[in-house]
Amino acid sequence: MLTPLDIQNKEFNKSFRGYKETDVDSFLDEIIVDYENLYKENIELKDKISILTDQLKQYNNLEDTLKNTLVIAQGTAEEVTNTAKQKSELIIMEAESKARRIIEDAHDEVINIQKEYENLRKEIYVFKTKFKSLIEGQLTSLESYYEEIEKASTNDLIDEVIVDENTDDVDDLGA
């Protein structure tokens, strides 16, 4: 590539009927200034392109890192969600199982209480029947006892009357 210094140091051979030297020199001076400006601008733009390329690489790396981080975060979020869902399902299953056990235990206890109630009713019925029989037996025994006492009293009275009558008869005979 041609530099402004190359243009400035360029010498042309002189020839008869050539261009006017002052016009060529003045035109070359203008070209040198413009070319030097373009050359400097080109170098600055190349530097900027290099800097921007480096920045673009950094941004691309950052973007890749962010994408990877986002993918990992999404995976972790899904994993946490799935784990939480599994735990909640397990908790629900355990709670339902425990509730069923509690209901079954309560049902068994109700059945046991009903059996115990029926057994107590039977025992009360048996007790009432035995107690009634005992009282009836005692009443019958008392009635028999009082009948015997009554009979004995009546027999004693009759014996007394007979003895009294006999004594009266004997008294009447002896008198």
C-alpha positions in Angstrom: 0.0 0.0 0.0 1.2 3.5 -0.8 1.9 5.8 2.1 1.8 9.6 2.1 5.6 9.6 2.5 5.9 7.5 -0.7 3.9 10.1 -2.6 5.9 13.0 -1.1 9.3 11.4 -2.0 8.2 10.4 -5.5 10.3 12.2 -8.2 9.4 12.3 -11.8 11.8 12.4 -14.7 11.8 15.7 -16.5 11.1 15.7 -20.1 10.8 18.3 -22.8 7.3 19.4 -23.2 6.2 17.9 -19.9 3.8 19.2 -17.3 4.5 22.4 -15.5 6.5 21.5 -12.4 4.9 23.9 -10.0 1.4 22.7 -11.0 2.4 19.1 -10.5 4.1 19.9 -7.2 1.1 21.8 -6.0 -1.3 19.0 -7.1 0.9 16.4 -5.4 0.9 18.5 -2.2 -2.9 18.4 -2.2 -2.9 14.7 -2.9 -0.4 14.2 -0.1 -2.6 16.1 2.4 -5.8 14.3 1.4 -4.1 10.9 1.1 -2.5 11.4 4.6 -5.9 12.3 6.1 -7.4 9.2 4.4 -4.5 7.0 5.5 -4.8 8.2 9.2 -8.6 7.8 9.0 -8.1 4.3 7.6 -5.7 3.4 10.5 -8.1 4.8 13.0 -11.0 2.9 11.5 -8.9 -0.3 11.5 -8.1 0.3 15.2 -11.8 0.9 15.9 -12.7 -2.2 13.9 -10.2 -4.2 16.0 -11.5 -2.8 19.2 -15.1 -3.4 18.2 -14.3 -6.9 17.0 -12.8 -7.6 20.5 -15.8 -6.1 22.1 -18.1 -8.2 19.9 -16.1 -11.3 20.8 -16.6 -10.4 24.5 -20.3 -9.8 24.0 -20.6 -13.1 22.1 -18.8 -14.9 24.9 -21.0 -13.1 27.4 -24.1 -14.1 25.4 -23.0 -17.7 25.2 -22.3 -17.7 29.0 -25.8 -16.1 29.6 -27.4 -18.7 27.3 -25.7 -21.5 29.1 -26.6 -20.0 32.5 -30.2 -19.6 31.4 -30.3 -23.2 30.2 -28.8 -24.4 33.5 -31.2 -22.2 35.4 -34.2 -23.5 33.4 -33.0 -27.1 34.0 -32.5 -26.4 37.7 -36.0 -24.8 37.9 -37.5 -27.8 36.1 -35.7 -30.1 38.4 -36.8 -28.2 41.5 -40.4 -28.1 40.2 -40.4 -31.8 39.5 -38.8 -32.5 42.9 -41.4 -30.3 44.6 -44.2 -32.0 42.7 -42.9 -35.4 43.6 -42.6 -34.4 47.3 -46.1 -32.9 47.3 -47.5 -36.1 45.7 -45.7 -38.2 48.3 -47.0 -36.0 51.1 -50.5 -36.3 49.7 -50.2 -40.1 49.4 -48.9 -40.3 52.9 -51.7 -38.1 54.2 -54.3 -40.1 52.4 -52.9 -43.3 53.7 -52.7 -41.9 57.3 -56.3 -40.7 56.9 -57.4 -44.1 55.8 -55.7 -45.8 58.7 -57.3 -43.3 61.1 -60.7 -44.0 59.6 -60.1 -47.7 59.7 -58.9 -47.6 63.3 -62.0 -45.4 64.2 -64.3 -47.9 62.4 -62.7 -50.8 64.2 -63.0 -49.0 67.5 -66.7 -48.3 66.8 -67.2 -52.0 66.0 -65.4 -52.9 69.3 -67.5 -50.5 71.3 -70.7 -51.8 69.6 -69.6 -55.4 70.5 -68.8 -54.3 74.1 -72.2 -52.6 74.3 -74.0 -55.7 73.1 -72.0 -57.8 75.6 -72.9 -55.5 78.4 -76.6 -55.5 77.3 -76.5 -59.3 77.4 -74.8 -59.4 80.8 -77.4 -56.9 82.1 -80.2 -59.1 80.8 -78.6 -62.2 82.3 -78.1 -60.3 85.6 -81.7 -59.0 85.6 -83.0 -62.5 84.8 -80.9 -64.2 87.5 -81.7 -61.4 90.0 -85.4 -61.7 89.2 -85.2 -65.5 89.6 -83.4 -65.0 92.9 -85.9 -62.5 94.2 -88.8 -64.7 92.9 -87.1 -67.7 94.6 -86.7 -65.8 97.8 -90.3 -64.5 97.6 -91.5 -68.1 97.1 -89.3 -69.2 100.0 -90.7 -66.5 102.2 -94.2 -67.2 101.2 -93.7 -70.9 102.0 -92.0 -70.0 105.3 -94.9 -67.7 106.2 -97.4 -70.3 105.2 -95.7 -72.8 107.4 -95.6 -70.3 110.2 -99.3 -69.7 109.6 -100.0 -73.3 109.5 -98.0 -73.9 112.6 -99.7 -71.0 114.3 -103.1 -72.3 113.2 -102.2 -75.8 114.3 -101.0 -74.5 117.6 -104.2 -72.5 118.0 -106.2 -75.5 117.1 -104.1 -77.6 119.5 -104.7 -75.0 122.2 -108.3 -74.9 121.4 -108.4 -78.6 121.5 -106.4 -78.7 124.6 -108.6 -75.9 126.1 -111.7 -77.8 125.0 -110.4 -81.0 126.4 -109.4 -79.2 129.5 -112.9 -77.7 129.7 -114.4 -81.1 129.1 -112.2 -82.6 131.7 -113.1 -79.8 134.0 -116.7 -80.3 133.2 -116.3 -84.0 133.9 -114.7 -83.5 137.1 -117.1 -81.0 138.3 
